[in-house]
Amino acid sequence: MRMYIIILLCFLFYETDAQTIKLLNTNVQSSFRGLSVVDDHVIWVSGSGGTIGRSVDGGEHWRFITIPGFEKTEFRDIEGFDALTAVAMGIGHPAYILRTIDGGEHWDVVFKDTTTGMFLDAMEFWNQESGIVLGDPVDGRFFIGRTFDGGKTWRGIPTENRPKADSGEACFASSGTNVVKLNKAEAIFISGGFSTHLYIRDERIPIPLVYGKESTGANGIAVKNEKTFLVVGGDFNDPKNPNGNMALTRNSGKTWEFPSNDSTSGYRSSACYIQKKKWLACGLNGVDMSVDDGKKFRNISSTGFHVCKKAKKGNAVFLAGGKGRIAKLIE
C-alpha cells in the first residue's frame, strides 16, 4: 500500500508539472506581439520600436534588428516562410507591410496605406504564396487585403465585399491571431469591442465572451479542425478577471462550451492548438493549458505573454510578450 501511494503521488506530481515555460535570453526590451514559428529551428518575432528578431537554432540564440526608418513603428504581426524570407505588419499611421528575403538585413515596403482610420490587426497565410491581412473597419467595413505572390504585392478586396461592422466593433492587434486559416481556401476572423463576433464565410456569429467596452471582446482564435475553434479574450483593462474570456465551439459556432473551472486565470490574448487534446492560452497575467480538449484549463505560469504559436512544420511551441520576453513550452 505504501509503495502504491508513493507511485500515485509521483504520477500526480508529473501530471501537475509536466508542462513548463522556459524563458529564453533576449537582452532586449521591445514588446513582442508578432510571432511566427516556421519549424522547430526557425522563429521570427516582431514588436515595438521597429524591432524584428530571428532565431535559426530553436531559440538558443537570437539576432535583433531595428528596421531603419521604422523606429517608431509597431510591428504587431510577422509571417516567416524560412530562415531568410518574412513579411512584417506595421499597424497604422500609416499602415505598412514590409518584406525581407535576406534574413532581415534589408526590407522592402510592399504595402502602405495612409487612409484615415486605417489600422492593421493581423495576417495569415495559407501557403508560401497566398495570404490575407485584416484591419479595423473603415467607413463601417472591416479592411481585408490579399496577396497571391508571397507578400510581394497586396491589394484590398472591393469595399462592397468587406464584412460590415457594428458601431464600436473592431479588432485587437494584440497577438496577430484574430484571423486564421480554416482550410486550404478559407479564413475566419474575430472581433471585439462593443460587440464581439466570429466571421465565417457569410455568417456573423456572436461569441459569448465579455463585451460592451473598447477594451473587451475576442482577441485570439485557434483552430483544431474545420468545426472546432477556441476563442480567447476578455477585458485587457481587468486582466485578472477570470470570467468571460474563453469559449470553445465544436460545431462552427452553433453552440459554445466553457471550461469547467470558470474560464482561465484571466484575460487571454492568444491561444493555439498543440495536438490531440492539448490547447495553450496566454495573456497579461500568465499561461494556461488544457490536456482534455478544452474541458478544463490550469495555470502553468504566472509570467505574462501576448502570443503563443506552434511550429507550422514541427512540434515546438513558443510564446512572446512584453519586455523582450520569449519562451518555449517544455513538456
N, C-alpha and C positions, 0 to 999 in steps of 0.2 A: 504493500500500500504506500509506504513512504517513497519508494522509488517511482511509483506511478505519479504521485503528487509532484515530485521533482521534475519529471518529464513533462507533466502538464504545465507547470509554471514556466519551464523553458520554452515550450511551444507558445504560450500566451505572450511571453516577452518578445519572441521572434515576430509574432503577428502584429504586435503593437509597434515595434521599432524596425520593421523590415525595410521601410522606405524612409530615406533621409534626404536632406538637401545639402549638397556640398558647395559652399561658396568658393568662387574662383578669384584669383588675384588679378585685378584690372588696373589699379592705381589711376583711375580717372573718376571724375565727379559728375559726369553727364547723367541725365535721367533717360534711361533706355525704355522705349515703348515699342520699337520695331525689332523683330526677331525672325530670323529665317534659318532653320536647321536643314541644310541641304542633305547631309548624310551624317554618319557618326563622327566624321572628322571636320567637315567644313561648316562653320557657323558664322552668320553675319548679324550684327546688331546696329541699330541707328537710334539717335536721340537728340537731346537738346544741344544747343551751341554748335550746330552743324557737324556733329560728331558721328563718325562711322567706325565700327570695329569689325575685325575679322580674325577668326582662328582657323587654322588648317590642320590642327592636331588634336581635335576633340576637346578644345577649351583649355589645354595646358598652357598655351602661350597665346597672346593677343597682340594685334597691331591696331592702334587707334590713330585716326587722322581727323583733322578739321578741314572740310572742303573749303578752299579759298573762295571768298566772296559770299559764302553762306554761313558765316559765323553766328548769325542770329536766327538761322532757320531751325525749326523744329522738324526733324525727320522722324515722323511717328510710325512709319512702316517701311519695311525693306523686303525685297524678294531676291534671294540668291539662287543662281542657277548652277554654279560650280564655284571653284576657288577663285576664278577671275572675273566672272560676269555677275552683275547685280543691278537692280533698279531701286532707288530710294525715293520716298514720297515726302515732300515738304508740305505742311498742312495749308498754309494760306498767306495772303497779303504780300505778294501774290502766291498762288499755289504753283508748286514746282514738282516735276518728276525728273530725276537725273539717272544717268546710266553709265556704268563703267564696264570695260572689257579687259582691264589690266590689274585686277585685284584692288582697285581703289586709288591707284596712282593718279588717274585722270578721270574726270566726269564730264559728260555732255548733258546739256539741258535738252530733254526730249519732249517736255510739256511745260507750258507756262500759261497761266490764266489770271488776268488782273480784274476779272469781273467782281463787282462789289458783292460781298457776301460769300464769295467762293471759299470753301473750306473743305479740304480733302480729309477723309477719315481712315480709309483702309484700302489695300489692294489684295487681289487674289489671282493666281494663275492656275489654269487647268493643266498646262504643259509648258514646254520651252517657248512656245510662240504665242498662245492665246491667254490674255489676261483681262482683268476688269479693275477699275478704280471707282470707289464710292465716295460721294461728297454730300455735305449738308444741302438742304433744299435751297434752291434759288428760284424766286418767284413761285413758291409753293410746290416745287417738284424736286425730288432728290436728283442730284447730279450723278450720272453714270457715264464713264468713259471706257473705251475699249482699245485694246491693242491686239494685232494679229501677227506681229513680227518680233516678238520677244521684248517688247518695250521700247523699240527704236522710235516708233511713232504712236501717238494716241489721238483719239477723236471722240468727242462726246456724242452719245446717241441723240437722235432728234428729240426736241423738247416734249413733243406730244406723246412720246413713248416712255417718258420718265415717270416713275410712280409718284402719285400725289401724296403730300404730307399734310397732317393736321397742323393747325396753328400751335406753335410751341413744340412741335415734334422735330427731332434732328437725330444725328448720330454722334457717338463719342469716339474721338480719336485717342482712346485710352490704351489700346493694345494692338491695333491692326487686325482684330479678329471679329469685326462685326459684319464682314462679308466673307463667305466661304463657299467653296465648290460643293455642289450636291452630288453631281455625277460628271461624266466626261463632257457634258454640254451645258449644264445649268449651274447657276449660283443662287444662293439665298442670302438675305441680309436682315439685320435687326435694327430697330430704332429705339430711342428713349426720349426723356423729357416729360412734357405734359401728357403724352400718351406713349405707349410702347408696343411695337408690333413686330411680327415676323412676316417678311415679304417672300413669298414662294410662288413662282410662276405668276399667275394673275390674282393670287389670293393675298389678302391683307388680314393677318390673324392676330388678335390681341394676345399678348403674353402676360400671364398672371404674376408679374413682378411689381414691386412698388413703383409708382409713377405719380406725376402730378406737379413736379418741380423741375427746374432746369438741371438739377443735379441727380435726378432719379431715372430709373429705367434700365433697359438691357444694354450691356456693354460688350459682351463677347458671346460667340456661339461656336460650339464644337459639334461635328457630325460623326456619328458612328456608321450609319448607313443611310439610305435614301428616306427612311422614315423616322430614324431615331436621332434627336438633337438635344443637346444640353445648352441652355441659355443661362448666362450669369449676369449679374448687375447689382442693383441696389441703389443706395444713396451715398455718393462719394464724400458728401459733407457729414455723413454719420456712419463712418466705416466700421464701427464695432457693432452696429445693429444687426443681429443675426436673422432678421425677418425679411421675407420678400426679395431675396437676392439669388434664388436659383430655382429653375423649373426644367423638367425633363419631359419630352414627348416621345412616344414610341409609334405614333401614327400621324406624323407630319403636322402636328399642331391641333388635331381634332380634340384631344384630351391631354391633360398635363398631370404630372406627378411631382411630388416634393419629397426631399429626403426626410427620413423619419425623425432625425434629430433637429427638426425645425430649421432647415436650410444649413448653410455653412457657418463659419465663425464670424462672418460679417460681409461687407461689400466685396464683390469679386469682379475684376475687370477682364479676366481671361480664363478660358478653360480649354482643355484638349483631351481627346480620346486617345488612350495609350494602346490597349489591346484587351481582347477578351472582355472582362468585366471591370476594367480599370479606367478611371477618369481622374483628371487633375484639375484643380481650380486655384487661382491665386488672386490676391488683392493687396490693399494697402497694409493690412494687419496680419498677413500670413498666407499659408498654403494648406489646402485641404485635399484629401484623396479618398476615393471610393474604390473598393475592391469587390463590390457586389452589384455592379452595373447601375449605380446611382441611387440605390435604396437608402444608403447611409453614407455620410462623409465624416472623416475625422481629421483633426488638425495635425499636420506633421511638421509644421514650422511656424514660428511667430514672426519670422522675417518677411517683410513686405516685398512683393514683386508686382510689376504691371502686366507681364505677359508670360505665357508658357506655351511651348510648342514641342511636338515630337518630330524627329527626323523624317523628311519626306521619303528617304531611302535609307532605312536602318531602324534602330531601336532607341537611340539616345533621346533624352528629353531634357531640354534646357529652359531656364527662366531668366528674365531680365527685369530690372527695375530702377529705382532711384539711387542716386549717389554712386553710380557706376556699378551697381550690383548685378552680377551674372552668376548663375548657379547651375548645377547639374543634379538631376534626380538620380539617387543611388538606391538600387533595390537589392 
